[in-house]
Amino acid sequence: MQQLPKIGLLAVSMALICHTYSPLQPIQSSIGFAVLGYLLSDYLIPATAPYFIKIGLFGKDLSKKDKPVIPETIGIIPAVVYLFIMFSFIPFMFFKFLVVDTSGGGSRDTGVDLETADSNYFPHNKLSSYLSGILSLESMVLLGLLDDLFDIRWRHKFFLPAIAAIPLLIVYYVDFGVTHILIPTFIKNIFGFEAVSIDLGALYYGYMAAVAIFCPNSINILAGINGLEVGQSVVLAVLLLLNDFCYLIPASLRSTPAYETHLMSTCILVPFLGVSLSLLKFNWYPAKVFVGDTFCYFSGMVFAFVGISGHFSKTLLLFFLPQIFNFVYSIPQLFGLVECPRHRLPRFNEEDNMMYPSHAVFKKRLPKLIEKGMLILEALGLLEVVKEEMKTDNKTEIIIKECSNFTLINLVLVWFGPMREDRLCFVILLLQFSIGLISLVARHTIAALLFGYDNLSIFNLSILSSN
Amino acid sequence: MQQLPKIGLLAVSMALICHTYSPLQPIQSSIGFAVLGYLLSDYLIPATAPYFIKIGLFGKDLSKKDKPVIPETIGIIPAVVYLFIMFSFIPFMFFKFLVVDTSGGGSRDTGVDLETADSNYFPHNKLSSYLSGILSLESMVLLGLLDDLFDIRWRHKFFLPAIAAIPLLIVYYVDFGVTHILIPTFIKNIFGFEAVSIDLGALYYGYMAAVAIFCPNSINILAGINGLEVGQSVVLAVLLLLNDFCYLIPASLRSTPAYETHLMSTCILVPFLGVSLSLLKFNWYPAKVFVGDTFCYFSGMVFAFVGISGHFSKTLLLFFLPQIFNFVYSIPQLFGLVECPRHRLPRFNEEDNMMYPSHAVFKKRLPKLIEKGMLILEALGLLEVVKEEMKTDNKTEIIIKECSNFTLINLVLVWFGPMREDRLCFVILLLQFSIGLISLVARHTIAALLFGYDNLSIFNLSILSSN
């Protein structure tokens, strides 16, 4: 009896996947695959978790009273489930083209293509773009797993996403090759440019590689409390889906390149949401599994994939604002300006079961410039410092003894006071969602002012592609 | 000074890769990448091997006097190197199309395509086929690694290659979809068929999945002595390359589909040979590393990929004759007709450092039918048995006490007597190469008789594609 709801869900997912003549294709199938992915992952995670502990992939949860041993690297399960779902999704993604072109049985459709040359031909370039994205994702999962197994050094692992992104960038190069970016109207006016876009050439590939490096690593850095890695990935996916819907819902945008692009983005994100929610269920406070670097890399690469292949990497970065803030804010400790303890997790207090901001304690006096910087941050409400007044001769000097560690998690605790771990995670996720929602509105209003038009208009991508 | 030859090789590889205007493109680049792959893998294997032991991936070499501890699963290194080489190879594979079509900078080449519709358009379907093959390979490597880590049960791991082959089969379905096979002339004559080919439909996908399951598993079964897994993969790759050259060398075959198909096969196999040779160097007797299931799966899938995407899976299976024999020969033990000891490796004799056939010892009397079968095999020289004559009443009965284990490795020892491990491996590889060479000649002479023509003629594939 307990299995009844699951069997019902399975039936629903199959119905959604197989009812291919629906006007909502391929989104309807992708929802079906999301449900299937959720069920598969939900079955496999508890079934395989003990084997992870057996082969030594486990860690202690330091923010609990009894410091339980918890299986690590479980993110590999939803990641592998996702990959095989996305393989199976291919015929449904391209269903309308299959019916038109390959029903003849055995005839290569490129032959059909040249004869009947209409807009309904099989979109080989879309298929290559899709396959290259999945290849990058799978490479990321493979490298992430190797990282979790061998504990690759920080300065090496930072670049793993760039290696994994190679298929995506190379297929972009051979198959699409657009390296133009639009010039904002105000810059055109100031410098008197006539062109609407500028060709960045090879630099554009450097930019895309940087996006691919940033997304996975920034998720990996904003981590350390139960549910945060998966939670932020779920929030990011929801925000990107909201952005996609802006292009999918207005009927006037049908049959534009922007529609196709955001349709693919939706089809990639919906199943990702399915497998991530199953992982979140087990990773939420009190966590029964840890996700590992594998999951952070995997989810970051999903976002890089949709952003790069869909040409909205700037919008993507808007939704990453909290991650960008966290990275910039971490710089003083990451680059050694301020002493960086081995762990910067918030401090767990066993007595009240709450999380407190953790502190870096300075044994030696800090350089004056850094102390001044810290005092400015404190005045801005961006740092908690413990200081001491010292009277020498005839003046009073302030010496900084401790400061809260430079992470967004600690900062949230500084702002809102001590909280239990699940509440802390929830507040950060709410922050991410609110900032993302504001960015989304801003992006579709201010962008129109800066660039002279917004790409919610049907003219936008046709201008790009005519260049 | 010791590094000089390697630096020289690196320079050679770079020159081969980058000299893209050569008439030998893309084979020349693939040779360059093979050299690069050899060097990379040759550097990474000894550099990473100690870390494999550290995380518990090691095994004891039981066929040595001191039973040394040896790192296991090292096959993941050449496999990952191969994958990333094949990513980087994409622009060189399609170089001639890039120069023609995407030099305009930023224009999608499908647009160019429809206007200039000549034979020189960018081959998107070749790119998708290539990407799907690499995806299947990478999935196989990922699943192989999970198998090596978690020691998946035999009855589950047997089907892992079919799961990994999904991208290959699905892209075959959406993009190519030919499910016809040719009917041999003599069958046509007997049954009075008029068609030259028959459409197998969905059955053809079952057949391709079976090929994908067979190749990796058959390599995994013919294993157990130093160098054999990699050695047979190298021999198979060389045989397939010889078959490819039959189509690449005759000038009359240029610009036929068969030429293009075997060009791609060559480009896939040459870098595989590069990385495999570096692994063979460390895995050859006395082995410094073990390759793991990862490598067997990986190499088997490389062969399945070229066979399936190149439409010569029957020729491929010809070269697998020793593996097919080994599998069929193993059936009595695999399916429990004859007792199967936990290890069927040949027996190592510490005194003379030689390998002897290992035996299955029977505690109970075997069923009469099985004893009779064994005696027939013995008479055919296909089994070594230890028997005992027993006189009951007035007739003499023969009881079988022991028999050599049913593997090709043991059979070779039965045929040629005890040998040292490296010599044994060499003899098996020589056997494989000889049988393959005979098959190759037979395939291009007898096939012409059976099918009415050989596909070394330019008509062959055009007949197929016109159906």
Interface residues (C-beta under 8 A of the other chain):
Chain A: T48 Y51 I55 G56 I76 V80 L83 F84 F87 S88 I90 P91 F94 F97 L98 T102 G105 G106 S107 R108 D109 T110 G111 L114 A117 F122 H124 N125 L127 S128 L131 S132 I134 L135 E138 S139 V141 L142 L145 L146 L149 F150 I163 I166 P167 I170 V171 Y173 V174 D175 F176 G177 V178 T179 H180 D199 S465 N467
Chain B: T48 Y51 I55 G56 I76 V80 L83 F84 F87 S88 I90 P91 F94 F97 L98 T102 G105 G106 S107 R108 D109 T110 L114 A117 F122 H124 N125 L127 S128 L131 S132 I134 L135 E138 S139 V141 L142 L145 L146 L149 F150 I163 I166 P167 I170 V171 Y173 V174 D175 F176 G177 V178 T179 H180 D199 S465 N467
